Amino acid sequence: MNKLLLITIILALSNAGVLLTNGDFERELTMGWQQTHSSANYLIDRNTIYDPDPNYEVQVYQGTGAGYTMLYQTVEIPTTDLEFSVNAKLYAYDNHVSAWTGAAVVISYLDGSGALLGDTRICARSTQCPWTDTPTCHIIEAIDSLWHNYHFGINSELVNLPGVEPSNIKKIRVALFDSTYHC
């Protein structure tokens, strides 16, 4: 089983405003966010109890069995000269040698029609998790299972994705993603 907890996500132009709607989760999740899941054993919860501060956080949880849970938002971007920042607490655990699990903040790079070009995953993974670096996927391991701020410029991050042509990126999807197999 695994958990993914988030407090604040910011996707902003380097010298302009924030692009995500309700990236701090202070309003109901119906404001800006969409949800999807593939099993009945999941939870997406907005609450103030996950961090000692008084602000809202979101927990995305995929329980035992197999499947995924995702909370996401897609935005059109005028440029890849963007700053990304997230405070996240990521945890992944499996309970069997044939099982795997992964919890991630996924930044997906999309073309104008919404087709996936590649993604960056800030994640916690169990040993057997198949997520790996490829020319179109960059893995950033969670520091540990405590709260941390992860921050980078999208242009700088795209250097890690040689299979993605930056000029083709017209949208970015930010997702809180939790996945299990045979847990």
N, C-alpha and C positions, 0 to 999 in steps of 0.2 A: 504494500500500500504506500501511497505517497501523498505529500501535501505541498501546496504552493501558496504562499502568503505574499500579498503585495500591499504597499502603503500608498505610494505616489508614483505615477509615471508622467514624465514630461518629454514631449517631442516638440522642439521649438526651433524656429529659424535662429541662426546665430545672432542676428540683430533685430529680431522682431518678436511677435507674440507666440503663445503656445498654440499648437495645431490640434491636439487632442481635445475632445469634449469630455469634461468630467474626469480628467486624468488623475485627480486627487480623490475620487470616489466620494466626495462630500454630498453629492446628490444621488438619488436612486439610480441603480444600474441601467434602467431603461433610458437614461439620458446618455446617449453616445455609444453604449456598449451592446454587443450582441452575444448570444450564448449558443453553444452547441455541445452535444455529448452523444456518446454511442452506447451507453449502458444506463441502467437504473440506479446503479450504486455510485452516485456522484453528489457533490455539494458545491454550490457557488453561493457564498455568503458575504454580505457587506455588514461590517460591525465595527465597534470601537474597542473590542476586547483583545485584539491580536497583538497590539503593541501598547506599551505603557502610556503613550501620549493620548490626548482626548480626541484625535482625528479618526476618521474612518479608514479602514483597511478592507481588503477583499481576500477571502480564502477561496482558492479553487482546489478541489479535492476529488481525486478519482480513487474509489475504494478497491477492494479485492475483486478478483476476476480478471477480466480483460476489457479494455476500452480506453476512451479518452474523454476529457472534459476541457472545454475551451471558452474563455471569455475574451472577446476581441473587438477591435475597432480598426477600420480602414479609412485612411485619409489621402486625398490628393495632395501632392507636394509640388511646389514651384521650383524646387532645387534640391540637390542632395547635400547642400551646405547647411546641414541641420545638426543640432545637438540633441542627444538622447540621454535621459537620466531616469533611473528607477531605483527606488528603495525596495529591496526584496529580501525575503527570508525563504530559502528554498530547501526542501528536504525530500529525499527519495530513498525508499527502502523496499527490498523484495524479500520474500520468505522461502525461496526454493531455488535450486541450481538451474532449473529450466525457466525461471521467471525473470522478468526485468521491469524496471520502472524508470520514468524520467519526469522531472518537473522543470518547467522552463518559462522564461520570458522570451518570446520569439518575436524578432523584428523581421518581417518578411518584406522583400523588395519585389514589387509588382510592376508590370508594364501597364500601358494605358487601358487595356481590356481586362485587367485584373489577373492575368496569368502570372504564376510564380516564377521569378527569375532566380531567387536564392534567398537564404535567410541566415540570421545570426541568432544563436540560442545561448542565452545566459542560463545555465542549468545545473541541476544536481541529478546525477544518474547512478543507478545501481551498476554493479560490475558488468552484467550481461547486456546492458542497454546498447542497442545497435547504433545510436547516434554517433557519428564521427565527422571529423573535418573532411570536406570535399572541396572542389573548386567553387561550388555554389552553396556551401554550408560551413559556417564558422562556429565552433563550439567555444564558449567561454565558461570555464568551470566555476561554479559557485565557490566562494572562499571557504565557507563552512555553512552550518545550518542556522547561523545567527543573522540578524538584520544587517545589510550592507547596502551602500550606495554604489551603483554601477553607472558610469558616465563615460560617454565617448562621442566624438564627432562621426557622423555617418560617412562623410568622405574618407576619413582616416580608416574607418572600419572596412570600407569596401576594398581596400588594399588586400585584405585577407580573403577576398572572394574573387579570384582571377577569372572565374567563369561567368561573372556578372558584369555586363557593360553598364557603367553608371548612367550614361546618357539615355538608356532605355527605361530607367526607373521613373515612373510617373505617380506611383502610389506607394504608401507604406502601410502595412498592417501590423499592429502591435497586439500580441496575444499572450494571455496567461494560459499555459498549456500543461496538462497533467495527463500522463499516459501510463497504462500498465499492461503487462502481458502475463497471464498465468499466475498472478499473485494470489 
